[in-house]
């Protein structure tokens, strides 16, 4: 009986210890961490939105966005800033690791954070709207350029003012493309602190006060916080990878090749399936990029010309037109977009050569097949050699491939056993002449 009581007491103590440990763990603060590396595009908007929602639901003390970006799309940048500003959890933007940068759209996102932090040997700045700079659309008027720059300058001043940061420097980053190192940014009141690594950053955040959108003051308590990495999901990583102008261009080219091969070789199935899937992914990729649809139409025209060449055999006219259309479409597909969203010229040259070569090969095979003598039916008899079985005195019988045929001589009498050449077929009668030795 005593032994049973001791066992029950031990179980109770063990359960109590587990409960206490669980309670302590549940009470320890938690910090969620998102990672942005690359251009700012609409796929990242969904990733940041999911991260903020998860941090709010789980009661995270703060959400840290580790960022290294050369910039990106204005619309995606503004969507991310809206999510950060309206977040119920303090958002910390950490430009890291060493060697990282927050350029162009990254400047806006960093300035919009509740706490802006940079790692050593990092840089921030150059926020001029590059789509309208010297490499942008030549057709944009000076008045329109001034409007866009003024809008961006006013936007970043508003963001900087809301977080008590240097508005003058922020405006210069837009108008003059100025940049700063992490130490210069800290001295200029562009960022709030410098941290060499994530662990140090979390320790420095402890006890810091931040002001939320509702003017609520929150004191961060991050001492001993548990770090919860929130990576991109597999589908998010895949969609982010293909939301690149070079990948989009490759997918569109692969779709063109696959569908062309399937049209010229019905029943292969595999090229058609690959082409169709590539086309759908290309549509998604192009849908999130700043595309010039005139370029897409030129590429579609090139596809039509390549197909038309094989079907009509214009002896290269459609092929030349298709190559010209493909090159023009490739060059203007992202015209006016920032340099980050341009297709590599070497990639354009490579794809053009491959597609033109494939089209030329298919065209050559079509011409050869068109000119080649038929292998079945009566047309196969023309030019063949047969043996006379019954003397041809104008009419008689010849023997060809084990069959007897009625024949008519075009050169007078031909004796049995002599070889003749079939010149013409008229119904079941073969017109022949004596074979020259």
C-alpha positions in Angstrom: 0.0 0.0 0.0 2.8 2.4 0.9 4.6 1.5 -2.4 1.4 2.4 -4.3 1.2 5.8 -2.5 4.8 6.5 -3.3 4.2 5.7 -7.0 1.2 8.0 -7.2 3.0 10.8 -5.4 5.9 10.5 -7.9 3.6 10.7 -10.8 1.9 13.8 -9.4 5.2 15.5 -8.8 6.3 14.6 -12.3 3.1 16.0 -13.8 3.5 19.1 -11.7 7.1 19.6 -12.9 6.0 19.2 -16.5 3.2 21.7 -16.0 5.5 24.3 -14.4 8.1 23.8 -17.2 5.4 24.2 -19.9 4.1 27.3 -18.2 7.5 28.9 -18.0 8.1 28.1 -21.7 4.8 29.5 -22.7 5.5 32.7 -20.8 8.9 33.2 -22.4 8.9 35.8 -25.2 9.0 34.8 -28.8 10.4 36.7 -31.8 9.5 35.8 -35.4 12.0 36.2 -38.2 11.3 36.7 -41.9 14.0 36.7 -44.5 13.9 38.8 -47.7 16.8 38.4 -50.1 16.3 39.7 -53.6 14.0 42.0 -55.5 10.8 43.4 -54.0 7.8 41.9 -55.9 4.2 40.8 -55.3 5.2 37.3 -54.1 6.9 38.9 -51.1 3.8 40.8 -50.2 2.0 37.5 -49.5 5.0 36.2 -47.5 5.2 39.3 -45.3 1.4 39.3 -44.8 1.5 35.7 -43.6 4.4 36.5 -41.3 2.7 39.4 -39.7 -0.6 37.5 -39.3 1.2 34.6 -37.7 3.1 36.9 -35.3 -0.2 38.5 -34.2 -1.9 35.2 -33.7 0.9 33.7 -31.7 1.5 36.8 -29.6 5.1 37.3 -30.8 7.0 40.1 -29.0 8.3 41.4 -32.3 8.7 40.5 -36.0 12.1 40.9 -37.5 12.5 41.2 -41.2 16.1 40.4 -42.3 16.5 42.2 -45.6 19.1 42.4 -48.4 17.5 44.0 -51.5 18.6 46.0 -54.5 15.1 47.4 -54.8 12.0 46.4 -56.7 8.5 47.3 -57.7 6.8 50.4 -56.3 3.4 48.8 -55.9 4.8 45.8 -54.0 6.9 48.1 -51.8 3.8 50.2 -50.9 1.8 47.1 -50.1 4.5 45.8 -47.7 4.7 49.2 -46.0 0.9 49.2 -45.5 1.2 45.8 -43.8 4.0 47.0 -41.6 2.3 50.2 -40.6 -1.0 48.5 -39.7 0.7 45.6 -37.9 -0.3 45.0 -34.2 3.2 43.6 -33.6 6.3 45.8 -33.7 8.2 45.3 -37.0 12.0 45.5 -37.0 13.8 45.7 -40.3 17.3 44.4 -40.1 19.6 45.1 -43.1 21.9 42.1 -42.9 24.1 40.1 -43.1 27.4 42.1 -43.6 27.7 43.2 -47.2 23.9 43.5 -47.6 22.1 46.6 -48.8 18.7 48.3 -48.7 18.5 50.2 -52.0 15.7 51.8 -53.8 12.4 50.2 -52.5 14.5 48.8 -49.6 15.0 52.4 -48.3 11.3 53.0 -48.0 10.7 49.7 -46.2 13.6 50.3 -43.7 12.3 53.8 -42.9 8.8 52.4 -42.3 9.9 49.9 -39.7 9.1 50.5 -36.0 12.8 49.8 -35.4 15.4 50.2 -38.2 18.7 48.3 -37.8 21.7 47.7 -39.9 24.6 45.2 -39.7 28.2 46.3 -40.1 29.5 46.8 -43.6 26.0 47.4 -45.1 24.6 50.3 -47.0 21.3 52.1 -47.5 20.1 54.7 -50.1 19.8 55.4 -53.8 16.0 55.5 -53.7 15.4 57.6 -56.9 12.6 56.1 -59.0 14.9 54.4 -61.5 12.1 53.6 -64.0 12.1 57.3 -65.0 15.8 58.0 -64.9 18.2 58.1 -67.8 17.6 54.4 -68.4 13.9 54.7 -68.2 11.3 55.5 -70.9 12.5 58.3 -73.1 8.9 59.2 -73.9 8.1 60.3 -70.3 7.9 64.1 -70.2 9.8 66.2 -67.7 6.5 67.2 -66.1 5.5 63.6 -65.5 9.0 62.8 -64.1 8.7 65.7 -61.7 5.3 64.5 -60.5 6.5 60.9 -59.9 9.7 62.1 -58.0 7.6 64.6 -55.9 5.2 61.8 -55.0 8.0 59.5 -53.9 9.7 62.3 -52.0 6.5 63.2 -50.1 5.8 59.5 -49.4 9.3 58.9 -47.8 9.1 62.2 -45.8 5.8 61.1 -44.4 7.3 57.7 -43.4 10.4 59.2 -41.9 8.4 61.8 -39.9 6.0 59.1 -38.5 9.0 57.3 -37.0 11.1 60.4 -36.0 13.8 59.8 -38.6 15.8 62.2 -40.8 13.3 63.5 -43.3 15.8 65.7 -45.2 18.2 62.7 -45.8 15.2 60.6 -46.8 14.1 63.1 -49.4 17.7 63.4 -50.7 17.8 59.6 -51.1 14.9 60.0 -53.5 15.8 63.2 -55.4 19.6 62.8 -55.4 20.1 59.0 -54.9 22.4 59.6 -51.9 23.5 56.6 -50.0 25.0 56.0 -46.5 27.0 53.3 -44.6 25.5 51.8 -41.4 27.6 54.2 -39.3 26.7 57.3 -41.3 23.0 56.2 -41.3 23.1 55.9 -37.5 24.8 59.4 -37.1 22.2 60.9 -39.5 19.3 59.4 -37.5 18.2 57.3 -40.5 18.3 54.1 -38.5 18.0 53.3 -34.8 20.9 51.0 -34.1 23.7 48.8 -35.4 23.8 45.1 -34.6 26.4 42.6 -35.8 24.1 39.5 -35.6 20.5 38.5 -34.8 21.3 37.4 -31.2 22.8 40.8 -30.4 19.9 42.6 -32.0 17.4 40.7 -29.9 19.3 41.6 -26.8 19.5 45.3 -27.8 15.7 45.4 -28.5 14.9 44.5 -24.8 13.4 47.5 -23.0 13.1 49.6 -26.2 9.9 51.6 -26.6 8.1 51.8 -29.9 5.0 53.7 -31.0 2.3 51.9 -32.9 -0.1 53.3 -35.4 -2.7 54.0 -32.6 -0.1 56.0 -30.7 0.1 53.1 -28.2 3.5 52.9 -26.6 4.9 49.3 -26.4 8.0 48.3 -24.4 9.8 45.4 -26.0 10.7 42.5 -23.7 13.0 40.3 -25.7 15.4 39.1 -23.0 15.7 35.3 -23.4 13.3 35.3 -26.4 12.9 32.2 -28.5 13.7 32.9 -32.1 11.1 31.4 -34.6 12.3 31.4 -38.2 9.4 31.8 -40.6 10.8 30.7 -44.0 9.0 30.9 -47.3 6.8 27.9 -48.1 7.9 25.7 -51.0 5.3 27.2 -53.4 6.2 30.8 -52.3 9.9 30.1 -52.9 9.1 28.7 -56.4 6.8 31.6 -57.3 9.4 34.1 -56.1 12.1 32.4 -58.1 10.1 32.5 -61.4 9.0 36.1 -60.8 12.2 37.2 -62.5 12.4 38.7 -66.0 15.0 36.2 -67.2 13.1 33.2 -65.9 9.8 34.6 -67.4 11.5 35.0 -70.7 13.0 31.5 -70.6 9.6 30.0 -69.7 7.9 31.9 -72.6 10.6 30.7 -75.0 10.3 27.1 -73.7 6.5 27.3 -74.2 7.0 28.5 -77.8 9.5 25.7 -78.6 7.4 22.9 -76.9 4.2 24.0 -78.7 6.0 24.3 -82.1 7.4 20.8 -81.8 4.0 19.4 -80.9 2.3 21.1 -83.8 4.9 19.8 -86.3 5.0 16.3 -84.7 1.4 15.6 -83.4 1.3 12.8 -80.9 4.6 13.3 -79.2 2.6 14.7 -76.2 5.7 15.4 -74.0 6.8 18.6 -75.8 3.2 19.9 -75.8 2.7 19.2 -72.1 6.0 20.9 -71.2 5.1 23.8 -73.5 1.6 24.3 -72.0 2.9 24.1 -68.4 5.7 26.6 -69.2 3.2 28.9 -70.8 1.0 29.0 -67.6 4.0 29.7 -65.4 5.2 32.4 -67.8 1.7 34.0 -67.6 2.1 34.1 -63.8 5.6 35.5 -63.9 4.7 38.1 -66.5 1.6 39.0 -64.4 3.7 40.2 -61.5 6.4 42.0 -63.6 6.3 45.4 -65.3 5.6 44.1 -68.8 5.3 46.0 -72.0 2.5 44.0 -73.7 3.6 45.2 -77.2 6.7 43.0 -76.6 4.5 40.0 -75.8 2.5 40.6 -79.0 5.7 40.7 -81.1 6.8 37.4 -79.6 3.4 35.8 -80.3 3.7 37.1 -83.9 7.1 35.5 -84.2 5.6 32.2 -83.1 2.9 32.5 -85.7 5.4 33.3 -88.4 7.6 30.3 -87.5 4.5 28.0 -87.7 3.3 29.7 -90.9 6.7 29.1 -92.5 6.5 25.3 -92.2 2.8 25.2 -93.2 3.1 27.4 -96.3 6.8 26.9 -97.2 7.7 30.5 -98.1 11.4 29.5 -98.4 12.6 31.6 -95.4 10.5 34.8 -95.7 8.4 34.0 -92.6 11.4 32.7 -90.7 13.3 36.0 -91.2 10.2 37.9 -90.2 9.8 35.6 -87.1 13.4 36.2 -86.0 13.1 40.0 -86.4 9.8 40.0 -84.5 11.3 37.8 -81.8 14.3 40.1 -81.3 12.1 43.2 -81.2 9.7 41.7 -78.8 12.5 40.5 -76.5 14.1 43.9 -76.4 10.9 45.9 -75.6 9.1 43.4 -73.4 10.4 45.1 -70.3 11.1 48.5 -71.8 10.8 51.3 -69.3 11.2 49.0 -66.3 14.0 49.4 -63.8 17.3 47.7 -64.8 16.5 45.0 -62.2 13.6 44.0 -64.4 15.4 43.8 -67.8 16.2 40.6 -69.7 19.9 39.9 -70.1 20.9 40.7 -73.8 23.1 37.5 -73.9 20.0 35.5 -72.9 18.0 37.1 -75.7 20.8 36.3 -78.2 21.0 32.6 -77.0 17.2 32.1 -77.1 16.9 33.7 -80.5 19.6 31.4 -82.0 18.0 28.3 -80.5 14.5 29.1 -81.7 15.7 30.2 -85.1 17.9 27.1 -85.4 15.0 24.8 -84.4 12.7 26.6 -86.9 15.2 26.3 -89.7 15.7 22.6 -88.9 12.0 21.9 -89.0 11.7 23.9 -92.2 14.5 22.0 -93.8 12.9 18.6 -92.9 9.5 19.8 -94.2 11.1 20.9 -97.6 12.9 17.6 -97.9 9.8 15.6 -97.1 7.9 17.7 -99.6 10.4 17.1 -102.4 11.0 13.5 -101.6 9.4 10.8 -103.8 6.5 9.0 -102.3 7.2 5.7 -100.7 3.7 4.2 -101.0 1.1 4.0 -103.8 1.5 4.1 -107.5 3.9 7.1 -107.4 6.5 4.7 -106.0 6.7 3.0 -109.4 8.0 6.0 -111.3 11.6 5.6 -112.3 11.8 2.0 -111.1 13.3 -0.9 -113.2 11.2 -3.9 -114.2 11.7 -7.0 -116.4 9.6 -7.8 -119.6 7.9 -11.1 -119.4 5.7 -11.0 -122.5 7.2 -9.2 -125.5 6.1 -5.6 -125.7 4.8 -4.9 -129.2 3.3 -1.7 -128.1 1.5 -3.6 -125.3 2.5 -6.6 -123.2 3.3 -7.7 -119.6 6.2 -6.8 -117.3 7.2 -8.2 -113.9 7.9 -5.8 -111.0 8.5 -6.8 -107.3 6.7 -10.2 -107.8 3.7 -8.7 -109.5 2.6 -8.8 -113.2 1.6 -5.5 -114.7 0.1 -4.6 -118.1 2.6 -2.3 -119.9 2.8 -0.2 -122.9 6.1 0.5 -124.7 7.0 4.1 -125.6 9.9 2.9 -127.9 8.4 0.2 -130.1 9.0 -3.6 -129.6 10.9 -4.8 -126.5 11.8 -8.5 -126.1 11.2 -10.7 -123.1 13.9 -10.6 -120.5 14.9 -7.1 -121.2 14.8 -4.4 -118.5 12.6 -1.4 -118.8 12.2 1.8 -116.9 8.7 2.9 -115.7 8.0 6.4 -116.9 4.3 6.9 -116.1 1.3 5.2 -114.5 -2.2 5.4 -116.0 -4.7 3.4 -114.0 -3.4 -0.2 -114.2 -1.2 0.4 -117.2 2.5 1.2 -117.0 4.2 3.2 -119.7 7.8 2.1 -120.0 11.0 2.5 -122.1 14.0 0.4 -122.6 16.6 0.8 -119.9 19.8 2.4 -121.3 22.9 0.4 -120.5 
